[in-house]
Amino acid sequence: MAMRLGKIWSGLLAVLIVLLLFAWYDGGREQQRLIEQPVELPGNTR
């Protein structure tokens, strides 16, 4: 039972590492840009 549980945790850890590596790689492919939009403010506020 302990061996089986250890394999399950190892598998989950491996999947998590693969997902994190993919997110890191995929997130770095596009250049970041600022989000600029005009916003209406109430009253005489500038």
N, C-alpha and C positions, 0 to 999 in steps of 0.2 A: 504494500500500500504506500509506503514512504517513497519507494522508487518511482512509483506511478505519479505521485503528487509532485515530486521533483521534476519529472519530465514535463508535466503540464505547466509548471511555473517557468521552466526553461523555454518551452515553446511560446508561452505568452510574452516572455521577455524578448525573445527573438522577433516576434511579430511587432512589438512595440518599437524596437530599435529600427526595424525596416521602415515602419511608418514615419518615424521621426526623421530618418535619413531622406526619405522621399519628400517629406514636407520641406526640409531644409534645402534640398536640391531644387525642387519645383518653385519655391518662394524666391530663390535668387536669380531666376531666369529673366524676369521682367524688371525694368528699372522702376524705382519708386518715383511717384510724382505727388505733388501737393493737391489736395482737393480744395478748389477755390470756387465758391459760389457766393453771389451777393445775398445778404440776409436783411430782411426788412426789420427795422427796429422801431418800437413804438415811440411816439412823441417826437421831441426835438433832439433826440440823442444821436450823436454821430459815432 
